[in-house]
Amino acid sequence: MLVWKLLLTPVLIAAASLAGRRWGHAVSGWFVGLPLTSGPVALFLALERGTSFAADAALGALAGAMAEAAFCLAYAYLARGATWPAALAGATIAFTLVAAALQRAVTSWLIAALGAFVTLAIALSLMPRLRAMSAAAPPPRWDVPARMVIATALVLAITESAPVVGARVSGVLATFPVYAAILTVFAHRLGAASAVQVLRGLLWGLFGFVGFFVILGAALEQTGIVFAFVLASGAALAIQAMSFLAARPR
């Protein structure tokens, strides 16, 4: 698991950063919305702790997705008049408060699924629309390596503490938008509009994320680990393919 984190995290951040330079910040946010780390975490939980534990963690992941929507909205509105440290702090507080409130409230798969999809739709409609600034200077050479190092350190710090806090909290912690936070902060240096583009793309990408955990949690104890993960992955990729056109800049 440790090797997976050390190898996958810097690769994902580099890929998302380069995708953002090629197709726009929204696409980088959309890319990290995929369950590329939380999915493997759920797999390891199922293999090591059983399907019941992993299914409960998947329910926590749906609550975490709603908390991510709160993160996006808080950062987007704070970014209009605040620097990135203040915006990041406010967004993290919003994520924590919503995640804590939903920790015990989310007990039904149907409510969790509907709540997550509705929350993402509402968050997208409430996101501010800011005019992008003129083209900025090319980023320095250390830009992508710095993102890779910071993201890897944060992922290790969060996920290594997750097993001691239980299944539901593990699922929520696994959904903290570490990658999106790194991409947003670096994009914020170009202006609030660039940061909002990343967050808007993340919200579109989270539809596939929610689809993955809805199918996984519902099927895991009924069909077994292999079939449940295959089915959930297929659903996530199908939803993600449809959301790509919406996330990509016109």
C-alpha positions in Angstrom: 0.0 0.0 0.0 2.8 2.4 0.9 4.6 1.7 -2.5 1.3 2.3 -4.3 0.9 5.7 -2.7 4.5 6.7 -3.3 4.3 5.7 -7.0 0.8 6.7 -7.9 0.5 10.1 -6.2 3.3 11.9 -8.0 2.3 10.4 -11.3 -1.3 11.5 -11.0 -0.4 15.0 -9.9 2.1 15.3 -12.9 -0.5 14.0 -15.3 -3.2 16.3 -14.0 -0.9 19.3 -14.1 0.2 18.6 -17.7 -3.5 18.0 -18.7 -4.3 21.4 -17.2 -1.7 23.1 -19.3 -2.9 21.4 -22.4 -6.7 21.5 -22.1 -7.3 24.0 -19.3 -7.5 24.0 -15.5 -11.0 22.5 -15.5 -9.8 19.3 -17.1 -7.1 18.9 -14.4 -9.8 19.2 -11.7 -11.9 16.7 -13.6 -9.0 14.3 -13.8 -8.4 14.1 -10.1 -12.1 13.7 -9.4 -11.7 10.0 -10.5 -11.4 7.5 -7.5 -7.8 6.8 -8.5 -6.6 6.6 -4.9 -9.8 6.1 -2.9 -10.7 3.2 -5.2 -7.5 1.3 -4.4 -7.8 2.2 -0.7 -11.3 0.6 -0.8 -9.9 -2.5 -2.4 -7.2 -2.9 0.2 -9.7 -2.4 2.9 -11.9 -5.1 1.4 -9.0 -7.6 1.1 -7.6 -6.9 4.5 -10.6 -6.1 6.7 -13.5 -7.7 4.8 -16.4 -6.6 2.6 -18.5 -5.2 5.4 -15.8 -2.9 6.5 -15.1 -1.8 2.9 -18.9 -1.2 2.3 -19.1 1.0 5.4 -16.1 2.9 4.2 -17.8 3.4 0.8 -20.7 5.0 2.6 -18.3 7.3 4.3 -16.8 8.1 0.9 -20.3 9.3 -0.3 -20.5 11.6 2.7 -17.0 12.8 1.8 -18.1 13.7 -1.7 -20.7 16.0 -0.3 -18.0 17.5 1.9 -15.9 18.0 -1.1 -18.7 20.1 -2.7 -18.6 22.3 0.4 -14.8 22.6 0.0 -15.2 23.7 -3.7 -17.8 26.3 -2.9 -16.0 27.7 0.1 -12.7 28.1 -1.8 -14.3 29.5 -4.9 -16.1 32.3 -3.0 -13.2 33.1 -0.7 -10.7 33.2 -3.6 -12.5 36.2 -5.0 -11.0 38.4 -2.3 -8.6 36.3 -0.3 -5.1 34.9 -0.8 -4.7 31.1 -1.2 -3.8 30.4 2.4 -7.0 32.0 3.7 -9.1 30.4 0.9 -7.6 26.9 1.6 -8.1 27.3 5.4 -11.7 28.3 4.9 -12.4 25.5 2.4 -10.7 22.9 4.7 -12.9 24.1 7.6 -16.0 23.8 5.4 -15.0 20.2 4.4 -14.4 19.2 8.0 -17.7 20.6 9.3 -19.8 19.0 6.6 -17.9 15.7 6.9 -18.4 15.7 10.7 -22.1 16.5 10.4 -22.7 13.8 7.8 -20.6 11.2 9.6 -23.5 9.8 11.7 -26.4 11.3 9.6 -25.7 9.2 6.5 -26.9 5.7 7.2 -28.9 4.8 4.1 -27.4 4.0 0.7 -30.4 5.5 -1.1 -30.2 8.8 0.9 -26.5 8.9 0.5 -26.6 8.4 -3.3 -29.4 10.9 -3.9 -27.8 13.4 -1.5 -24.4 13.2 -3.2 -25.7 13.6 -6.7 -28.1 16.5 -5.8 -25.3 18.2 -3.7 -22.9 18.1 -6.7 -25.6 19.5 -9.0 -26.4 22.4 -6.6 -22.8 23.1 -6.0 -22.1 23.4 -9.7 -25.0 25.9 -10.1 -23.7 28.0 -7.2 -20.1 28.2 -8.4 -19.1 31.8 -9.2 -18.3 32.7 -12.8 -15.2 34.8 -12.9 -13.5 36.2 -16.0 -10.1 34.8 -16.6 -7.1 37.1 -16.6 -4.9 37.6 -19.6 -2.3 34.9 -20.4 0.2 34.5 -17.6 3.9 33.9 -17.8 5.0 30.2 -18.2 5.3 28.5 -14.8 8.8 27.9 -13.4 10.5 24.5 -13.8 10.0 23.6 -10.2 6.2 23.9 -10.5 5.3 20.3 -11.3 8.0 18.7 -9.1 6.8 20.8 -6.1 3.2 19.7 -6.7 4.3 16.1 -6.7 6.3 16.3 -3.5 3.7 18.2 -1.6 0.8 16.0 -2.7 2.7 12.8 -1.9 3.5 14.1 1.6 -0.1 15.0 2.3 -1.5 11.7 1.0 0.9 9.8 3.2 0.0 11.9 6.3 -3.7 11.5 5.8 -4.0 7.8 4.7 -1.5 6.5 7.3 -3.6 7.9 10.1 -6.9 6.5 8.6 -6.8 2.9 9.8 -6.8 3.9 13.5 -10.0 5.9 13.3 -12.4 3.3 11.9 -14.2 2.5 8.6 -16.5 5.5 8.3 -13.8 8.1 9.1 -11.4 6.3 6.9 -13.8 6.7 4.0 -14.2 10.4 4.7 -10.5 11.0 5.1 -9.8 9.2 1.8 -12.0 11.8 0.0 -10.3 14.9 1.3 -9.4 16.6 -2.0 -5.6 16.6 -1.6 -4.9 16.6 -5.3 -7.5 19.1 -6.1 -6.3 21.4 -3.3 -2.7 21.3 -4.6 -3.9 22.0 -8.2 -6.2 24.8 -7.0 -3.5 26.5 -4.9 -1.1 26.5 -7.8 -3.7 27.7 -10.2 -4.7 30.4 -7.7 -1.4 32.1 -8.4 -2.7 32.9 -11.9 -5.9 34.4 -10.5 -9.1 33.4 -8.7 -10.7 32.5 -12.1 -8.1 29.8 -12.7 -8.7 28.3 -9.2 -12.5 28.3 -9.8 -11.9 26.4 -13.1 -10.1 23.6 -11.3 -12.8 23.4 -8.7 -15.6 23.4 -11.3 -13.8 20.5 -13.1 -13.5 18.6 -9.8 -17.2 18.9 -9.2 -17.9 17.4 -12.6 -15.4 14.6 -12.0 -17.0 13.7 -8.7 -20.1 12.4 -10.4 -18.1 9.4 -11.6 -16.6 9.2 -8.1 -20.1 9.0 -6.5 -21.2 6.5 -9.1 -18.2 4.2 -8.3 -18.9 4.1 -4.5 -22.7 3.8 -4.9 -22.3 0.7 -7.0 -19.4 -0.6 -4.9 -21.2 -0.3 -1.6 -24.4 -1.8 -2.9 -22.7 -4.8 -4.6 -19.7 -5.6 -2.4 -21.4 -7.9 0.1 -23.8 -9.3 -2.5 -21.5 -10.2 -5.4 -18.0 -10.4 -3.9 -15.0 -8.2 -4.3 -14.0 -8.9 -7.9 -17.4 -8.4 -9.5 -18.2 -5.4 -7.3 -15.0 -3.6 -8.3 -15.4 -4.4 -12.0 -19.0 -3.2 -12.0 -18.2 0.0 -10.0 -15.2 0.8 -12.2 -17.3 0.4 -15.4 -20.0 2.7 -14.0 -17.4 5.3 -12.9 -15.7 5.3 -16.4 -19.1 5.6 -18.2 -20.2 8.6 -16.0 -16.7 10.2 -16.3 -16.8 10.0 -20.1 -20.1 11.9 -20.1 -18.9 14.5 -17.7 -15.7 15.2 -19.6 -17.5 17.2 -22.2 -19.1 19.3 -19.5 -15.9 19.9 -17.7 -13.8 20.8 -20.7 -13.7 24.5 -21.5 -15.8 25.6 -24.4 
